[in-house]
Amino acid sequence: MRSLKVRFALLLGATALLVVLAALGVLASIAAAERTIDRTLAAQARLELLAELSGRLTQFGLAAVETVGSPDAQPEAMAIARANADKALASVDEALARSIQVSDDPKDRMAYAARTRPMAQLRAARAILDRQVQQITRRAAEPEQRQNAIKGALNGFGAMTGQPLSFLIEAERRSMVLGSEEARALADRLRLAAALAVGAALAILLVLYRSLIRPTLARIEAVRRAAIAVGRGELDIRLSVAVRDELGLLVASFNRMAARLGRREARVAADRAALEETIQARTADLRAANARLEAVDRSRRRFFADVSHELRTPLTVILGECDLAARAAARAGERPVDHGPAFATIRKRAQRLKLRVEDLLRVARSESGEIELDRRALGAASVLAEAIDNAASEAARRRVALIFEPGREDVEISADREWLRQVVESLIDNALRHGTGLSRVTVALEAGEAAGAPAAIVTVTDDGPGFGAAQEALFERFRRGARPGEGGFGIGLALARWVVEQHAGTIRLGPGPDGRGAQVRLELPALDPARAHAQSHEQKDDAA
């Protein structure tokens, strides 16, 4: 047999045959046991009916004695006893008829024929006693004559019924004993048949195991061990193909798979080596690029620091000289030319340039991580008012209306006053410098909510051309818009975003309320009144 399908079909066929034979044997055993049990139960039922018949006949005899002894009494007792006796006889006849109907055995028919004669004798005895009672009742007038006559009738009745009843009861008892013996014999035969069937089944299974199952399991175990070896990396293992069946085809496929895996592992090893070389080369390139970026970053930070340092000193000198000149002119009292406005303008411009230098220095420090915030409880309206006051002259020079809308109430926040002022002032300055055709800049404050918590909402709105499409890109350092206006470093919005985020707030760019112009929206966490009061007391204590 070259195919596993044929072998397994043979195994399944043999198993199915054993099952069918076992089922047939069980069914035959059950049928035989049922027949034996039915005969035994039928004999027991007939025996019970005979016992009942004996009692009914006895009652009939007693009723006859009572009828003869009391001729004036009603004959209902005799009629009832007669009906009960006839009913008992009919029940026994029906039971005997059923036993012969369900059996084709000649022995059962002979037994039925042997039982019909005693039953006829019992019916005759009942009829004879009934006639004798009627005759005695009509003919005998004296009580003593009736007593003697009924005694003779009862003796004859007993002689006629005793032997048939004994015969029938003994016959049914023998039937029950015979049924019990047949049941025990059937049980013995079934035990022997079961032992023989088990032995035959074990022998067949042993033959099938040795000829079919064990060789197949051994080959499968060999494949399993080979698969485990391949899983450990032993790709040079091969199995022998002894039989060209389905399992043999599986072994051949396994050998081809192991060969392909071996070739693929060799290619993977070569590719891994090439990949490691490529990774090393790219790592070196990345290190060089990082080094260049670090150098550029150091140069940029150095640029901010150098510009800040180089511009701060001359600006300080200019401011100092302006102050000295203004005081000297005031002391001299001579006013051929009024230099006061000029000095004021020089000072204001120098002060603005100094603030710009301070911005550059703060950016350099924030990049290096050296800056620290001095957060205190303060009113947002005062910070906004100071920023608007610093930008008022520039707005007037550009003929732009600078409007402050403080809202209905001030909002307490925890912030660094100088940083927050610088952010708002830088946003106003951006609007003034980059808003072509600008006519109005509005700084508004209102109390609101951000992320479900109280917040101070600060908006800087203008009626200029707006930000354009790439709004988020403007937050990148050194990124300038499509309309740069009067120039700049491109760090204002980046610095503003950094400051707002340090205060746990958010900053967003967008169009104005009517869709025209530009709007910058700052949302800063607000303090509840109790916390603001506590922080103000702490600040007073620190100042003291």
C-alpha positions as CSV (number, residue, x, y, z in Angstrom):
1,M,0.0,0.0,0.0
2,R,1.7,3.2,-1.3
3,S,-0.9,5.7,0.0
4,L,-1.6,6.8,3.5
5,K,-5.2,7.4,2.4
6,V,-5.7,3.7,1.7
7,R,-4.1,2.8,5.0
8,F,-6.3,5.1,7.0
9,A,-9.3,4.0,5.0
10,L,-8.5,0.4,6.0
11,L,-8.1,1.5,9.6
12,L,-11.4,3.4,9.6
13,G,-13.2,0.5,7.8
14,A,-11.9,-2.1,10.3
15,T,-12.9,0.2,13.2
16,A,-16.4,0.7,11.6
17,L,-16.8,-3.1,11.1
18,L,-15.9,-3.7,14.7
19,V,-18.4,-1.1,15.8
20,V,-21.1,-2.5,13.6
21,L,-20.5,-6.1,14.8
22,A,-20.5,-4.9,18.4
23,A,-23.7,-3.0,17.9
24,L,-25.4,-6.0,16.3
25,G,-24.3,-8.2,19.2
26,V,-25.6,-5.7,21.7
27,L,-28.9,-5.5,19.9
28,A,-29.2,-9.3,19.7
29,S,-28.4,-9.6,23.4
30,I,-30.9,-6.9,24.3
31,A,-33.6,-8.6,22.2
32,A,-32.9,-12.0,23.8
33,A,-32.8,-10.5,27.3
34,E,-36.1,-8.7,26.6
35,R,-37.8,-11.9,25.5
36,T,-36.6,-13.8,28.6
37,I,-37.7,-10.9,30.9
38,D,-41.0,-10.6,29.1
39,R,-41.8,-14.3,29.5
40,T,-40.8,-14.2,33.2
41,L,-42.9,-11.1,33.9
42,A,-45.8,-12.6,32.0
43,A,-45.6,-15.8,34.1
44,Q,-45.4,-13.7,37.3
45,A,-48.5,-11.7,36.1
46,R,-50.4,-14.9,35.4
47,L,-49.4,-16.3,38.8
48,E,-50.8,-13.2,40.4
49,L,-54.0,-13.6,38.4
50,L,-54.3,-17.3,39.5
51,A,-53.9,-16.2,43.1
52,E,-56.7,-13.7,42.5
53,L,-58.8,-16.4,40.8
54,S,-58.4,-18.7,43.8
55,G,-59.6,-15.9,46.1
56,R,-62.6,-15.2,43.9
57,L,-63.6,-18.8,43.8
58,T,-63.3,-19.0,47.6
59,Q,-65.5,-16.0,47.9
60,F,-68.0,-17.6,45.5
61,G,-68.1,-20.7,47.7
62,L,-68.7,-18.6,50.8
63,A,-71.4,-16.6,49.1
64,A,-73.0,-20.0,48.1
65,V,-73.0,-21.1,51.8
66,E,-74.5,-17.8,52.9
67,T,-77.2,-18.0,50.2
68,V,-78.2,-21.5,51.2
69,G,-78.1,-20.8,54.9
70,S,-80.3,-17.7,54.6
71,P,-82.9,-18.3,51.9
72,D,-84.8,-15.1,52.7
73,A,-81.7,-12.9,52.2
74,Q,-81.2,-10.9,48.9
75,P,-79.2,-12.8,46.2
76,E,-76.9,-9.8,45.5
77,A,-73.9,-11.3,47.3
78,M,-74.1,-14.5,45.2
79,A,-74.4,-12.5,42.0
80,I,-71.4,-10.3,42.9
81,A,-69.3,-13.3,43.8
82,R,-70.3,-15.1,40.6
83,A,-69.4,-11.9,38.5
84,N,-66.0,-11.6,40.3
85,A,-65.2,-15.3,39.7
86,D,-66.2,-15.0,36.0
87,K,-64.1,-11.8,35.7
88,A,-61.1,-13.5,37.2
89,L,-61.5,-16.5,34.9
90,A,-61.6,-14.2,31.9
91,S,-58.5,-12.3,33.0
92,V,-56.6,-15.6,33.3
93,D,-57.8,-16.7,29.8
94,E,-56.7,-13.3,28.3
95,A,-53.3,-13.6,29.9
96,L,-52.8,-17.1,28.5
97,A,-54.0,-15.9,25.0
98,R,-51.5,-13.1,25.0
99,S,-48.6,-15.5,25.9
100,I,-49.4,-17.6,22.8
101,Q,-49.9,-14.6,20.5
102,V,-46.4,-13.2,21.0
103,S,-44.6,-16.5,20.7
104,D,-44.1,-18.9,17.7
105,D,-42.4,-21.6,19.8
106,P,-44.2,-25.0,19.7
107,K,-43.4,-25.5,23.3
108,D,-45.3,-22.4,24.2
109,R,-48.3,-23.6,22.2
110,M,-48.2,-27.0,24.0
111,A,-48.1,-25.3,27.4
112,Y,-51.1,-23.2,26.4
113,A,-53.0,-26.3,25.3
114,A,-52.2,-28.0,28.6
115,R,-53.5,-24.9,30.6
116,T,-56.8,-24.7,28.8
117,R,-58.2,-28.0,30.2
118,P,-57.8,-26.9,33.9
119,M,-59.4,-23.6,33.0
120,A,-62.4,-25.5,31.6
121,Q,-62.6,-27.5,34.7
122,L,-62.7,-24.4,36.9
123,R,-65.5,-22.9,34.8
124,A,-67.4,-26.2,35.0
125,A,-66.9,-26.3,38.8
126,R,-68.2,-22.7,39.1
127,A,-71.3,-23.5,37.0
128,I,-72.0,-26.8,38.9
129,L,-71.9,-25.1,42.2
130,D,-74.1,-22.4,41.0
131,R,-76.8,-24.9,39.8
132,Q,-76.5,-26.9,43.0
133,V,-77.1,-23.8,45.1
134,Q,-80.2,-23.0,43.1
135,Q,-81.5,-26.6,43.5
136,I,-80.8,-26.7,47.2
137,T,-82.6,-23.4,47.6
138,R,-85.7,-24.7,45.8
139,R,-86.0,-28.3,47.1
140,A,-84.7,-28.4,50.6
141,A,-87.0,-26.9,53.1
142,E,-85.3,-27.9,56.4
143,P,-82.2,-26.1,57.5
144,E,-80.4,-29.3,58.4
145,Q,-81.0,-30.7,54.9
146,R,-79.8,-27.5,53.3
147,Q,-76.6,-27.6,55.5
148,N,-75.9,-31.2,54.5
149,A,-76.6,-30.5,50.8
150,I,-74.3,-27.4,50.7
151,K,-71.5,-29.3,52.5
152,G,-71.6,-32.0,49.8
153,A,-71.7,-29.3,47.1
154,L,-68.8,-27.5,48.6
155,N,-66.8,-30.7,48.9
156,G,-67.4,-31.5,45.3
157,F,-66.5,-27.8,44.3
158,G,-63.3,-28.0,46.2
159,A,-62.4,-31.4,44.6
160,M,-63.1,-30.0,41.2
161,T,-61.1,-26.7,41.6
162,G,-58.2,-27.7,43.9
163,Q,-56.3,-29.9,41.4
164,P,-56.6,-27.6,38.3
165,L,-55.6,-24.5,40.4
166,S,-52.6,-26.4,41.8
167,F,-51.6,-27.5,38.3
168,L,-51.9,-24.0,36.9
169,I,-50.0,-22.4,39.7
170,E,-47.2,-25.0,39.5
171,A,-47.0,-24.5,35.8
172,E,-46.6,-20.7,36.1
173,R,-44.0,-21.2,38.9
174,R,-42.0,-23.5,36.7
175,S,-42.3,-20.9,33.9
176,M,-40.8,-18.3,36.2
177,V,-38.0,-20.6,37.3
178,L,-37.3,-21.5,33.7
179,G,-37.2,-17.8,32.8
180,S,-34.7,-17.2,35.6
181,E,-32.5,-20.1,34.4
182,E,-32.7,-18.8,30.8
183,A,-31.7,-15.3,32.0
184,R,-28.6,-16.7,33.9
185,A,-27.7,-18.8,30.8
186,L,-28.0,-15.8,28.6
187,A,-25.9,-13.7,30.9
188,D,-23.2,-16.4,30.8
189,R,-23.3,-16.5,27.0
190,L,-23.1,-12.7,26.8
191,R,-20.1,-12.6,29.1
192,L,-18.3,-15.2,27.0
193,A,-19.2,-13.3,23.8
194,A,-18.1,-10.0,25.2
195,A,-14.7,-11.5,26.3
196,L,-14.3,-13.1,22.8
197,A,-15.2,-9.8,21.1
198,V,-12.8,-7.8,23.3
199,G,-10.0,-10.2,22.5
200,A,-10.7,-10.1,18.8
201,A,-10.9,-6.3,18.8
202,L,-7.6,-6.1,20.7
203,A,-6.0,-8.5,18.3
204,I,-7.2,-6.6,15.3
205,L,-6.1,-3.2,16.8
206,L,-2.7,-4.7,17.6
207,V,-2.2,-5.9,14.1
208,L,-3.3,-2.5,12.7
209,Y,-1.0,-0.6,15.1
210,R,2.1,-2.7,14.3
211,S,1.5,-2.6,10.5
212,L,0.2,0.9,10.1
213,I,0.2,3.3,13.0
214,R,3.6,2.6,14.6
215,P,5.6,3.1,11.3
216,T,3.6,6.3,10.5
217,L,4.2,7.7,14.0
218,A,7.9,6.9,13.8
219,R,8.2,8.8,10.5
220,I,6.2,11.7,11.9
221,E,8.5,11.8,15.0
222,A,11.5,11.9,12.7
223,V,10.0,14.9,10.9
224,R,9.4,16.6,14.3
225,R,13.0,16.1,15.4
226,A,14.2,17.4,12.1
227,A,12.0,20.5,12.4
228,I,13.3,21.2,15.9
229,A,16.9,20.9,14.6
230,V,16.1,23.4,11.8
231,G,14.6,25.7,14.4
232,R,17.9,25.6,16.3
233,G,19.7,26.6,13.1
234,E,20.9,23.2,11.8
235,L,20.0,23.8,8.2
236,D,22.1,21.0,6.8
237,I,19.9,18.3,8.1
238,R,18.1,16.0,5.6
239,L,15.6,13.1,5.9
240,S,15.5,9.9,3.9
241,V,12.5,9.3,1.7
242,A,11.7,5.6,2.1
243,V,8.1,5.4,0.9
244,R,6.6,7.5,-1.9
245,D,3.3,8.3,-0.1
246,E,1.9,11.5,1.3
247,L,4.3,11.5,4.2
248,G,7.2,10.8,1.8
249,L,6.1,13.8,-0.2
250,L,6.1,15.9,3.0
251,V,9.6,14.7,3.8
252,A,10.8,15.6,0.3
253,S,9.2,19.1,0.7
254,F,10.9,19.5,4.1
255,N,14.3,18.7,2.6
256,R,13.8,21.3,-0.2
257,M,12.7,23.8,2.4
258,A,15.8,23.2,4.6
259,A,18.0,23.6,1.5
260,R,16.3,26.9,0.5
261,L,16.6,28.2,4.1
262,G,20.3,27.3,4.1
263,R,20.8,29.3,0.9
264,R,18.7,32.2,2.2
265,E,20.6,32.3,5.4
266,A,23.9,32.6,3.5
267,R,22.4,35.5,1.5
268,V,21.0,37.1,4.6
269,A,24.5,36.9,6.3
270,A,26.0,38.6,3.2
271,D,23.3,41.3,3.2
272,R,23.7,41.8,7.0
273,A,27.4,42.5,6.5
274,A,26.7,44.9,3.7
275,L,24.0,46.6,5.8
276,E,26.4,47.0,8.7
277,E,28.9,48.6,6.5
278,T,26.3,51.0,5.1
279,I,25.1,51.8,8.6
280,Q,28.6,52.6,9.7
281,A,29.1,54.9,6.7
282,R,25.7,56.6,7.3
283,T,26.5,56.9,11.0
284,A,29.8,58.6,10.2
285,D,27.9,61.0,7.8
286,L,25.3,61.7,10.5
287,R,28.0,62.5,13.1
288,A,29.7,64.8,10.7
289,A,26.3,66.5,9.9
290,N,25.6,66.8,13.7
291,A,29.0,68.3,14.2
292,R,28.3,70.9,11.5
293,L,24.9,71.6,12.9
294,E,26.4,72.1,16.4
295,A,28.9,74.4,14.9
296,V,26.2,76.4,13.2
297,D,24.2,76.5,16.4
298,R,27.2,77.7,18.4
299,S,27.8,80.4,15.7
300,R,24.2,81.5,15.9
301,R,24.2,81.8,19.7
302,R,27.6,83.5,19.6
303,F,26.1,85.9,17.0
304,F,23.2,86.9,19.4
305,A,25.5,87.2,22.3
306,D,28.1,89.3,20.4
307,V,25.4,91.6,18.9
308,S,23.8,92.1,22.3
309,H,27.1,92.7,23.9
310,E,28.4,95.0,21.2
311,L,25.2,97.1,21.1
312,R,24.5,97.4,24.7
313,T,27.6,99.3,25.7
314,P,27.3,102.1,23.1
315,L,23.6,102.4,23.7
316,T,24.3,102.8,27.4
317,V,26.8,105.5,26.7
318,I,24.4,107.3,24.3
319,L,21.7,107.2,26.9
320,G,24.1,108.5,29.5
321,E,25.3,111.3,27.4
322,C,21.7,112.3,26.5
323,D,20.9,112.5,30.2
324,L,24.0,114.6,30.9
325,A,23.3,117.0,28.0
326,A,19.7,117.4,29.1
327,R,20.7,118.2,32.7
328,A,23.5,120.6,31.5
329,A,21.1,122.5,29.3
330,A,18.6,122.7,32.1
331,R,21.3,124.1,34.5
332,A,22.6,126.7,32.0
333,G,19.2,128.2,31.5
334,E,20.2,129.4,28.0
335,R,17.7,128.5,25.4
336,P,19.0,129.7,22.0
337,V,17.8,126.3,20.6
338,D,15.4,124.0,22.4
339,H,17.2,120.6,22.5
340,G,14.8,119.0,24.8
341,P,12.5,117.3,22.2
342,A,15.5,116.1,20.3
343,F,17.1,114.6,23.3
344,A,13.8,113.0,24.3
345,T,13.5,111.5,20.8
346,I,17.1,110.3,20.9
347,R,16.5,108.7,24.3
348,K,13.2,107.1,23.3
349,R,14.8,105.6,20.2
350,A,17.8,104.5,22.1
351,Q,15.6,103.0,24.7
352,R,13.7,101.0,22.0
353,L,17.0,99.9,20.5
354,K,18.1,98.8,24.0
355,L,14.9,96.8,24.4
356,R,15.5,95.1,21.1
357,V,19.1,94.2,22.2
358,E,17.6,92.9,25.4
359,D,15.3,90.7,23.3
360,L,18.2,89.3,21.4
361,L,20.0,88.6,24.7
362,R,16.9,86.8,26.1
363,V,16.7,84.7,23.0
364,A,20.3,83.7,23.3
365,R,19.8,82.9,27.0
366,S,16.6,80.9,26.3
367,E,18.4,78.8,23.7
368,S,21.2,78.0,26.2
369,G,18.7,77.3,29.0
370,E,20.1,80.1,31.3
371,I,16.9,82.2,31.6
372,E,14.6,82.0,34.6
373,L,11.1,83.4,35.0
374,D,10.1,85.6,38.0
375,R,6.5,84.8,38.2
376,R,4.3,86.8,40.5
377,A,0.6,87.5,41.0
378,L,-0.3,90.6,38.9
379,G,-3.2,92.2,37.0
380,A,-3.1,91.5,33.3
381,A,-4.6,95.0,32.6
382,S,-1.6,96.9,34.0
383,V,0.9,94.8,31.9
384,L,-1.1,95.5,28.8
385,A,-1.4,99.2,29.6
386,E,2.4,99.5,30.0
387,A,3.0,97.7,26.7
388,I,0.5,100.0,24.9
389,D,2.1,103.1,26.5
390,N,5.6,102.0,25.2
391,A,4.3,101.5,21.7
392,A,2.1,104.6,21.6
393,S,4.7,107.0,20.0
394,E,5.5,104.5,17.3
395,A,1.8,104.0,16.5
396,A,1.3,107.8,16.4
397,R,4.2,108.3,14.1
398,R,2.7,105.7,11.7
399,R,-0.8,107.3,12.1
400,V,-2.3,104.1,13.5
401,A,-4.9,104.2,16.2
402,L,-3.8,102.0,19.1
403,I,-6.9,101.1,21.2
404,F,-7.0,99.3,24.6
405,E,-10.1,97.5,25.6
406,P,-9.5,96.3,29.3
407,G,-12.9,94.6,29.6
408,R,-15.3,94.9,32.5
409,E,-12.8,93.6,35.1
410,D,-9.1,92.9,35.6
411,V,-7.9,89.3,35.6
412,E,-5.3,88.1,38.1
413,I,-2.6,85.9,36.7
414,S,0.8,84.5,37.8
415,A,3.4,85.7,35.3
416,D,6.8,87.3,34.8
417,R,5.8,91.0,34.2
418,E,8.8,91.9,32.0
419,W,8.5,88.8,29.8
420,L,4.7,89.3,29.4
421,R,5.0,93.0,28.6
422,Q,7.7,92.3,26.1
423,V,5.5,89.7,24.4
424,V,2.5,92.1,24.0
425,E,4.8,94.9,22.9
426,S,6.4,92.7,20.3
427,L,3.0,91.6,19.0
428,I,2.0,95.3,18.7
429,D,5.3,96.1,17.0
430,N,4.8,93.2,14.5
431,A,1.3,94.6,13.6
432,L,2.7,98.1,13.1
433,R,5.7,97.0,11.0
434,H,4.1,94.3,8.9
435,G,0.5,95.6,8.5
436,T,0.4,97.3,5.1
437,G,-2.4,99.8,5.0
438,L,-3.0,99.5,8.7
439,S,-5.3,101.9,10.4
440,R,-6.2,100.4,13.8
441,V,-4.6,98.0,16.3
442,T,-6.8,96.8,19.2
443,V,-5.5,95.2,22.4
444,A,-8.3,93.6,24.4
445,L,-8.5,91.7,27.7
446,E,-11.4,89.6,28.9
447,A,-12.0,86.9,31.5
448,G,-12.9,83.5,30.0
449,E,-12.1,79.8,30.1
450,A,-9.4,77.6,28.5
451,A,-9.5,73.8,28.9
452,G,-12.3,74.1,31.4
453,A,-10.4,76.4,33.8
454,P,-10.5,80.2,34.3
455,A,-8.2,82.1,31.9
456,A,-7.2,85.6,30.9
457,I,-7.9,86.0,27.1
458,V,-5.6,88.6,25.5
459,T,-6.1,89.5,21.8
460,V,-4.1,91.8,19.5
461,T,-6.2,92.5,16.4
462,D,-5.4,94.7,13.4
463,D,-7.2,95.6,10.1
464,G,-4.1,94.8,7.9
465,P,-3.7,92.1,5.3
466,G,-3.5,89.2,7.7
467,F,-1.1,86.4,8.1
468,G,-1.7,84.3,5.0
469,A,-2.0,80.5,4.7
470,A,1.2,79.4,6.5
471,Q,0.3,80.7,9.9
472,E,1.9,77.9,12.1
473,A,5.2,78.3,10.2
474,L,5.6,81.8,11.5
475,F,6.3,80.4,15.0
476,E,9.6,79.0,13.7
477,R,12.7,81.0,14.6
478,F,14.1,83.2,11.8
479,R,10.9,82.5,9.8
480,R,9.5,85.6,8.2
481,G,6.2,86.1,6.4
482,A,5.6,86.6,2.7
483,R,5.3,90.4,3.3
484,P,8.2,91.1,5.7
485,G,7.5,94.9,5.8
486,E,10.3,96.7,7.5
487,G,12.4,93.6,8.1
488,G,13.3,92.0,11.4
489,F,15.1,88.9,12.7
490,G,12.0,86.7,12.5
491,I,12.1,85.8,16.2
492,G,9.2,87.8,17.6
493,L,6.5,85.1,17.4
494,A,8.9,82.3,18.3
495,L,9.9,84.2,21.4
496,A,6.2,85.0,22.2
497,R,5.3,81.3,21.9
498,W,8.1,80.3,24.1
499,V,7.1,82.8,26.8
500,V,3.4,81.9,26.7
501,E,4.1,78.1,26.9
502,Q,6.4,78.8,29.9
503,H,3.3,80.4,31.5
504,A,1.3,77.2,30.8
505,G,-0.8,79.1,28.2
506,T,-1.5,78.9,24.5
507,I,-1.0,81.3,21.6
508,R,-2.9,81.1,18.2
509,L,-2.9,83.1,15.0
510,G,-5.9,83.8,12.9
511,P,-8.0,86.3,11.0
512,G,-9.9,89.2,12.6
513,P,-13.5,88.9,13.9
514,D,-15.0,89.9,10.6
515,G,-12.6,87.8,8.5
516,R,-10.3,90.7,7.7
517,G,-7.0,91.6,9.2
518,A,-5.0,89.5,11.7
519,Q,-5.5,88.4,15.3
520,V,-3.2,86.9,17.9
521,R,-5.0,85.2,20.8
522,L,-3.2,84.5,24.1
523,E,-4.9,82.3,26.7
524,L,-3.1,82.4,30.1
525,P,-4.3,80.6,33.3
526,A,-6.0,82.9,35.7
527,L,-5.8,82.8,39.5
528,D,-8.8,82.3,41.7
529,P,-9.3,85.2,44.2
530,A,-8.1,83.2,47.2
531,R,-4.9,82.1,45.6
532,A,-4.2,85.6,44.1
533,H,-4.7,87.1,47.6
534,A,-2.3,84.6,49.1
535,Q,0.4,85.2,46.5
536,S,0.1,89.0,46.9
537,H,0.6,88.6,50.7
538,E,3.7,86.4,50.0
539,Q,5.1,89.0,47.6
540,K,4.6,91.7,50.2
541,D,6.4,89.6,52.8
542,D,9.3,88.9,50.4
543,A,9.5,92.7,49.7
544,A,9.5,93.4,53.4
